[in-house]
Amino acid sequence: MLSSVVEVAPWFPQIGRHKAVLFGASGLLLALNYWLVIVRPRACEPGTLCHMDTPFMRFNRRLYWISVGIYAAAVAITYGGLVVMRWIEG
């Protein structure tokens, strides 16, 4: 299966070499999004689009927490898999 992925996307193995940078950049973007979706709307006045209780912001908050869950799962699988593989080998 991995050979099929490499055949379709030959750049894919290069991503594995830079996973720390990619996870770090993704974490920074999620931190920025936290400020945009959770912190900043508390200062918005009722009736404006960025206020906490608008349907748009409720959707954004749900989407944000789904993204955080996916990110946490990806970090756990990636780095947890490395720990398990080292434990199995040693």
Sine and cosine of phi, psi and omega as CSV:
sin_phi,cos_phi,sin_psi,cos_psi,sin_omega,cos_omega
0.00,0.00,-0.67,0.75,0.00,-1.00
-0.89,0.46,-0.59,0.81,0.02,-1.00
-0.91,0.42,-0.55,0.84,0.06,-1.00
-0.91,0.40,-0.65,0.76,0.02,-1.00
-0.90,0.44,-0.70,0.71,-0.01,-1.00
-0.91,0.41,-0.56,0.83,0.02,-1.00
-0.92,0.39,-0.66,0.76,-0.01,-1.00
-0.97,0.24,-0.64,0.76,-0.05,-1.00
-0.78,-0.63,1.00,0.09,-0.06,-1.00
-0.90,0.43,-0.27,0.96,0.02,-1.00
-0.99,0.16,-0.16,0.99,-0.10,-0.99
-0.85,0.52,-0.69,0.73,0.02,-1.00
-0.89,0.46,-0.45,0.89,0.03,-1.00
-0.90,0.44,-0.52,0.85,-0.01,-1.00
-0.89,0.45,-0.62,0.78,-0.01,-1.00
-0.88,0.48,-0.49,0.87,0.01,-1.00
-0.96,0.27,-0.35,0.94,-0.06,-1.00
-0.89,-0.45,0.46,0.89,-0.09,-1.00
-0.91,0.42,-0.55,0.84,0.02,-1.00
-0.90,0.44,-0.66,0.75,0.03,-1.00
-0.92,0.39,-0.68,0.73,-0.02,-1.00
-0.91,0.42,-0.69,0.72,0.04,-1.00
-0.92,0.39,-0.60,0.80,0.05,-1.00
-0.90,0.44,-0.72,0.70,0.02,-1.00
-0.90,0.43,-0.65,0.76,0.03,-1.00
-0.90,0.44,-0.65,0.76,0.05,-1.00
-0.89,0.45,-0.65,0.76,0.05,-1.00
-0.90,0.43,-0.66,0.75,0.04,-1.00
-0.91,0.41,-0.60,0.80,0.07,-1.00
-0.92,0.38,-0.58,0.81,0.06,-1.00
-0.91,0.42,-0.67,0.74,0.07,-1.00
-0.89,0.46,-0.67,0.74,0.01,-1.00
-0.91,0.42,-0.54,0.84,0.09,-1.00
-0.86,0.51,-0.69,0.73,0.01,-1.00
-0.91,0.42,-0.66,0.75,-0.04,-1.00
-0.94,0.33,-0.54,0.84,-0.13,-0.99
-0.98,-0.17,-0.51,0.86,-0.09,-1.00
-0.95,-0.31,-0.78,0.63,-0.14,-0.99
-0.98,0.21,-0.80,0.60,-0.10,-0.99
-0.89,0.46,-0.64,0.77,-0.02,-1.00
-0.89,0.45,-0.34,0.94,0.04,-1.00
-0.91,0.42,-0.43,0.90,-0.01,-1.00
-1.00,0.01,-0.16,0.99,-0.01,-1.00
-0.97,0.22,0.56,-0.83,0.00,-1.00
-0.98,0.20,0.51,-0.86,0.06,-1.00
-0.85,0.53,0.62,-0.78,-0.01,-1.00
0.99,-0.13,-0.27,0.96,0.04,-1.00
-1.00,0.01,0.35,-0.94,-0.07,-1.00
-0.90,0.45,-0.52,0.85,-0.05,-1.00
-1.00,0.05,0.04,1.00,0.00,-1.00
-0.91,0.41,0.50,-0.87,-0.10,-0.99
-0.86,0.52,-0.53,0.85,-0.16,-0.99
-1.00,-0.08,0.13,0.99,0.05,-1.00
-0.98,0.21,0.49,-0.87,0.04,-1.00
-0.85,0.53,-0.57,0.82,0.02,-1.00
-0.88,0.48,-0.72,0.69,-0.02,-1.00
-0.96,0.29,-0.55,0.84,0.08,-1.00
-0.89,0.45,-0.66,0.75,0.06,-1.00
-0.89,0.45,-0.69,0.72,0.02,-1.00
-0.88,0.47,-0.65,0.76,0.02,-1.00
-0.91,0.41,-0.67,0.74,0.05,-1.00
-0.88,0.48,-0.72,0.69,0.00,-1.00
-0.89,0.45,-0.61,0.79,0.03,-1.00
-0.88,0.47,-0.75,0.66,-0.05,-1.00
-0.93,0.37,-0.52,0.86,0.12,-0.99
-0.90,0.43,-0.68,0.73,0.02,-1.00
-0.89,0.46,-0.66,0.75,0.04,-1.00
-0.89,0.45,-0.65,0.76,0.03,-1.00
-0.90,0.44,-0.69,0.72,0.03,-1.00
-0.90,0.45,-0.68,0.74,0.02,-1.00
-0.88,0.47,-0.73,0.69,-0.01,-1.00
-0.89,0.46,-0.65,0.76,0.03,-1.00
-0.91,0.42,-0.66,0.75,0.00,-1.00
-0.90,0.43,-0.67,0.74,0.03,-1.00
-0.91,0.41,-0.69,0.72,-0.01,-1.00
-0.90,0.44,-0.68,0.74,0.00,-1.00
-0.93,0.37,-0.69,0.72,-0.05,-1.00
-0.91,0.42,-0.83,0.56,-0.07,-1.00
-0.99,0.16,-0.52,0.86,0.09,-1.00
-0.92,0.39,-0.60,0.80,0.06,-1.00
-0.90,0.44,-0.60,0.80,0.05,-1.00
-0.91,0.41,-0.66,0.75,0.01,-1.00
-0.90,0.43,-0.69,0.72,0.00,-1.00
-0.90,0.43,-0.68,0.74,0.01,-1.00
-0.89,0.45,-0.65,0.76,0.06,-1.00
-0.91,0.41,-0.60,0.80,0.01,-1.00
-0.92,0.38,-0.64,0.77,0.01,-1.00
-0.92,0.39,-0.66,0.75,-0.03,-1.00
-0.94,0.34,-0.57,0.82,-0.12,-0.99
-0.99,-0.14,0.00,0.00,0.00,0.00
